[in-house]
Amino acid sequence: MELSVWENVFLGIMALGLIFWMRPGIKASLQQKKDGPTDWLGALIPIIGVVLFVIFLIMMV
């Protein structure tokens, strides 16, 4: 299914409008993330757990 040129233009305008409409929230979210503490340990523990579980499953086969 191919879209016509006008449909592509309309979709592009809608995407840009959505980005401009959500820009204040995105900007505030990025500022809050920059000012807040980083929690790498909270992200690494589940990732390490999943990796170890996958290794365990591979060793069981």
C-alpha positions in Angstrom: 0.0 0.0 0.0 1.6 3.2 -1.1 0.6 6.6 0.1 0.1 9.5 -2.3 2.3 12.6 -2.1 -0.4 14.6 -0.3 -0.9 11.9 2.3 2.9 11.9 3.0 2.9 15.7 3.3 -0.1 15.6 5.7 1.6 12.9 7.8 4.8 15.0 8.0 2.9 18.1 9.0 1.0 16.1 11.7 4.3 14.7 13.0 5.9 18.1 13.2 2.8 19.5 14.9 2.8 16.7 17.5 6.5 17.4 18.2 5.9 21.1 18.7 2.8 20.4 20.8 4.7 18.1 23.1 7.9 20.2 23.2 7.4 21.9 26.6 6.8 18.6 28.3 9.8 17.0 26.7 12.0 20.0 27.6 10.8 19.9 31.2 11.4 16.2 31.4 14.9 16.4 30.1 15.7 19.3 32.5 14.3 17.2 35.4 16.4 14.2 34.3 19.6 16.4 34.1 19.0 17.8 37.6 18.1 14.5 39.3 20.3 11.8 40.6 21.5 9.0 38.4 20.7 5.5 39.5 22.9 3.2 37.4 23.0 0.5 40.1 19.3 0.2 39.9 19.5 -0.4 36.2 22.5 -2.7 36.3 21.2 -5.2 38.9 18.2 -6.4 36.8 20.3 -6.5 33.6 22.9 -8.6 35.3 20.2 -10.8 36.7 18.7 -11.4 33.3 22.1 -12.2 31.8 23.0 -14.7 34.5 19.5 -16.3 34.1 20.0 -16.7 30.4 23.5 -18.2 30.9 22.0 -20.6 33.4 19.3 -21.6 30.9 21.9 -22.2 28.2 24.0 -24.3 30.6 21.0 -26.5 31.4 20.5 -27.5 27.8 
